[in-house]
Amino acid sequence: MFEFFANIFGYLLQFLYQLVNNYGIAIILFTVIIKLILLPLSIKQQRTLKKSTELQEKMKVIQFKYKSDPEKMNQEMMNLYKTENMSPFSGCLTAIVQLLLLLSVFYLVRSPLTFMEKIPQDNINHYVQQLQENGKSVSQVYPEIDLIREHEWLKENNPEDQNVDRLNIQMNFLGLDLSKIPQQNMTDYTVYIIPVLYILSSFVSIRMTTAMQNKKAKQQKEEKEVKIDGTTGKELVPQEENNEMDAVMQTNKMMSWMMPIMSISIAFIAPLGLALYWLISNILMIAERLILDKVIKT
């Protein structure tokens, strides 16, 4: 399935590459287009996020009221979702799309000759065999990246093969070689620039996404704290429920870190083109959320 989408994305990336003749710029344009395509989903996600925050108060009341009757609690929860016109699985689609994009783009940048240049696999295998027979190192994980690096040598040894010219993908972007893999070039400080920027953008994105939710949750917790003197007029709720709210906040915080941590791990073992895609995607997502948070009203 991931190869199917990588093949589709490859047509778009190749079209953009032919326009600008630079792999890095093509990836940036590719990222912008993907974000625009997914904008309706982002708008829906933002609305769901805001509405979910508002529903947390009602959900906590139901959980506390029917904690000794799980069947009744589930029934009331479903009634609440139905009344508010929301689905308990509303966040699943976004997570699935993110995972699909993550792995599909990984396939694309790992094998640009297959998915972007559409070079037949037989030709690729022939080039790899040529390099190996002449004592040149070829990675088992990223053989197509090595073919791009050895483009000149392959061109000299295959003068009548027109497909060899398609190996010449311009990977230089602002002085950075997007074909390099951090894990294989640990002494080259330039391979850390894009991953580090991606890590910083991920931190900003996570902080921005969770800040409003945590603020709202803390407000709800303060409003429900037990008042000994009984003079505030606020609803008296046992401290047990506040502990549950703390647990929910902690769980949300842990979940928000899972995808970035997985992405960062992959970024250090994949060509820099992938980290560039994630970096630009994060920057666009931050701008998108700031704008949508001001525009969208629940």
Steps between C-alpha positions, in 0.01 A plus 500: 500500500781743588671427170175580318482848655876550462456434128219758477701756698792426270314639199440827683857527630642427155278766342618757754863394459479553125370853566773610741783250433580480871401212727477715815279768347285228342450341845399837649242558223385140537444554873301820442274326247438203732411740781253683276341170396461400864375842612133387528613218731705746705200730538287207614770392743525849649124518548500156660786600729318808623173316546672210679649743751155638572355148536757390756305664782180313415690175452663528844159549663364189327808294594473600864122463520491151349841367604333204673287421194729469192213399271297807590811718474572378145139556402504856633832565325356387167194717557728797566694442178173466310357817652815697419521342152847356562659161462720338767730397213524848347873521569584166341477620139762770557737250665455255212566770240814615685636145516416443134683817397799426726565155353403583140739797483768283664459248217516787249826656623659161560440395139475815285612317187210256529219728613612839367699425184308177422816316393427127445615276783704286260710803407550592866610144583742510204659825621534364853666185368742708293607699802542192716703319233738795483558507874277798578295500817121483463266526798248219537247741649550797267652365177333765284664779700841346419405478131427874500841569656674280242313655209814618316673161525189318380459741211855432385446125513153504339536758219201369302261465794267801504367408845839584653437872444196471728730407787627856508268648766620832639511426873689814607279741694649812661834322530345187651506162327147362541617152401714471813386283790594628849570152633756442222661846521527564873823699468339747257330769710287615205286184516367610840372843392166393355423231765578745782276765343232232467535411869465867598194545279347184648550637850332828404213313336443276802513788745256701290259210455486400866517846662137592445374154600704502821389852583137403458544181702672688783217751508249217528705340776517823701127554466434151635736500794340423834404816694501438872316813605222449246475874431609503137185355354700266279404138447656273758681208337731253674873533442485160328365662184778758498751214509328351196537832319872503582532150353321607180727802460808283547374245246432772242850635553659158445292436187598835349868399515467158339486602132788756519724252684432233237561753221827620653623140529427440131652837398845392626499180293341643184625741229478867599228555242256333738599723794459804273147391415414460870663833590302695239186305592544599866554867417188503285304317770598756763387787275185309408398437862564859603278625219226240545492555875412864438256435215313184600218532750323199643 
